């Protein structure tokens, strides 16, 4: 079995130490309502809707009606004006050295044709495009590194709610390996790790595969969000040992590495 001591001894890939500026994009079904109270995340719209006394639900009823479900937004997420080459050109001209796109947020909607998310991905519904793949190619063509954000958990996935171990084995790990092998990201940012200890997520097992067997084993940077980060996000990831991060235990870290990006998860 892989040990944390062995995993933590892997040095941070040189390209990331030299890349001082990157673009981090949240884009998905939640981009259709694109609404949240000031100071909260719009990508948490579905979760916020569940509070029937909260401002998100009041906004939703007022704007869309109480019978309009979150899933109904998917058909309106069309990405008609999406020009990935134009995006890549803008990113390159900005001076960025890497780009990270949400492959899947906590709502479970995938921006690639995931076999584990049938009819809840951007190829089966909405844009009918592999948005992750469409952006990856031109970003790399401009000489930038391409990264992927991935949510470990899904708020309302039936398997996650009923049997987390099966969810990890049959849904999460196959998806993670699929995006790593299919798109070969230079950076993999995992979110939602605060839900369970790393043993539940089988983090060490996955990282051992990522660092030793995957097609990106030599250059991939694995990141996750600190559970007690600064109050505001910074534009450059902190170069920290995961276990040295304030208030963070080894068990809480889903994808520990030599780098941790500062990003504050909302409290539930």
N, C-alpha and C positions, 0 to 999 in steps of 0.2 A: 504494500500500500504506500502511496506517496505521502511524504511528511511535509508539514508546513515549513520546517527548517530548510528542506531541500528546495521547495517552491520559492521561498523567500530569498534564497541565495541567487536566484536568477537575476542578472543585472538588467537594468532598464535599457531597452534598445536605444542605440545612440541617436537615431533619427528624432526620437521624442524629446530627448534632452536638448536637442538643437532647435526644435520647433517651438517658437515662443508664442505663436498665435494660431488658433484654430477656430473653425465655425461649427457650432453645435445647433442642430435643427430639430425642433419638435414639429411634426407634421402628420396629420392623420384625420380620422373621422371627427375628432374634437375641433378641427379647424373650421368646420362648417358653422356651428354656433359661435365658436371663437369668443367665449364670454366667461368671465369669472369676476367675483368681487375684487376690488383693489387689494393687492397684496397676496392673492391666491393664484394657483395655476389653472389656466384655461383647459389644459389637457386632463384635468381631474373633473371635467364637467359631468360625466356619467356618475361618478362616485358622489359628487356634490348633489346631484338630482335626487339621490336616495333620501336626503333629509327633507321631508315634506314640509318642514317649517322654515327651511333656510332660504337664502336669497336666490340660489341657483334654481331651485324648483319654482319659486315665484316668477323668476324671469322666464323660465321654460314654459310655464302655463300661459303666461301673458303673451309670449311670442309665438309659440307653436301649438299650444293646447295641451290639455292634460292627457290626451290619448296618443300623443305623438311620442313614440319610443326612441330611445337613443339609437337603436339599430336602424331606424328610419333615416338617420343622417347619412348612412353609408351610400345610398343611391345618389345623394346630392354632392358627395365628395368626388368630383369629376376631374379635377386637375387639368381643366381645358387649356389653361395658359402656361402650363408647365413646359419650360424649354430647358432641359438639363444642360445643354451646351452653354446657354446663356448664363445659367447659374454658375457653372464651373468657371466661366470667363470672369464673372464678377468676383468670385472667391479668390481666384488667382491674382487679379488686379488689386484686391484688398491687402495683399501681402500674407494671407493665410497660408499655412503649410500643411494643414490637414482639415478634413471635413468629417463630421459625425452626423449620421441621419438615424432617426428613430425607426428601427425595423419593426418594432412592436412596443406599444406602451401598455399600461396596466389594463386597458380595455380589451386587449387581446387581438386587435385588428392589425394584420400584418401588411407591410408594404412590399412583400414578395409572395410568390405563389407557394405558400407553405402547405405541405400535405397534411399537417396536423391542424390547420385552421381552414378547413373546407368552407367555402362560401362566406368567409369572414376575412378576406384579404383583397388587396387592390387589383388583383387579376380577375377574380371571380365576380366582384361587385364594384361599383363606383367607377374609377378611371379605366378599369380593364387593362391595366399596364403594370409591369414589374417596375415600380417606382424606384426601388432600391437599386436594381440592376441598371435602370436607365440613367441614374445619376452617377453610379460608380464609374462607368466607362469614361465619360468626359472629364470627370474630376481627375482620374489617373492620367488621362491624355494631356492634361495641363501640368503634370508633374507634381500633383498634390497627393498626399496619403489619404486613403478613404477608410473611415471608421464606421462602426455600427453600435448604436445604442440598442439594448435588449432588456425588456422587463422580465425578470424571473417569474413573477407571479401575475395572475390575472384575477381581478376582483371577483368576477362572477362566473368563471369557468366551473362547470359542474364537478369535474374531477378534482380541481383544486379545492373546492369546498367540501368534498366528501372523502378524498383519499390523496393527501399530498404526496405520499411516496409514489403512488402510481402516476400522478401528474408529472412528477419529476422524471420518472423513468420512461413514460410513454409519450409525453408532450414536450416538456422543457428541454431535456437533453437532446432529443432528436432535432428540435428546432435549432438549438445552439450549434450543433455540429453541421447542420444543413447550411446555415448562413456562413459559417467559417469555411466550409469546403466549396460552396457555390460562389461566394463573393470575395473570399480571401482578404478580409479586412486587416488593416495594419493596426487598428485599435478596436478593442471590444469593451464597451462600457455596460456593465450590468447594474440594473436598478431594482429596487424592491427587496434587497437582501435582508432588510431589517425584519421581515416577516418571520424568519426562521433561522436557527443556527446553521452554520456551514455544513454540518453533517447531514442535515435534512436536504439541503440543496445538492449534496455530493460535490461540493466545490473542489476539493482537492483532487478528486478523480477526474473531473473535467479539465482542470488546469494542467494536470499531468499530461493528459491527451493533447491539449492545446499547445503546450510548450515542447512536447517531445515527438508527437506523431502528426499533428495537423499540417496542412500545406503552408501555414503562416508561422510555424514554430520559431523561425529565426528573427522575425521582425515584429510580431504582434505585441502590443501593449495591452494589458488587462487592467481595467479600472473599475472602481465602484464608488458609491457615494458615502462619505463619512456620515455616521448617525448623529454625531454632535459637531457639525461643521461650523464655520463662521456664520454670522447672521446674514451675510450677503455673499453671493457667489462671486468668484474671481474669474478673470478671463483666462488665466493660465493655471493648469493643474499644479497642485503642490507636489513636490518631490519628497515624499515621506515614506518611511517604512509603515506599513499598515498597522503594526502593533504599537507604533509610536504615536499614532493619531490620538488626539485627546479623547478620552472616554470610550475608546473602541477596543473591544476584546477580539481575540482571534475567532471565537465562535460566531461573532456577529458579522464577520467579513465574508462576503460571498465570493468575490474575485480579488483576493489580495495580491499585490505585486509591488514593484518599486514605486508605483505611481498611484495616486488617488486624486480624482477630480473633485473639486469642491462643488457640491450641489446639495441643496437642502430639501429633503423629502418632506412633504406636508404631513402633519399629524392627523391621524384618523380618529 
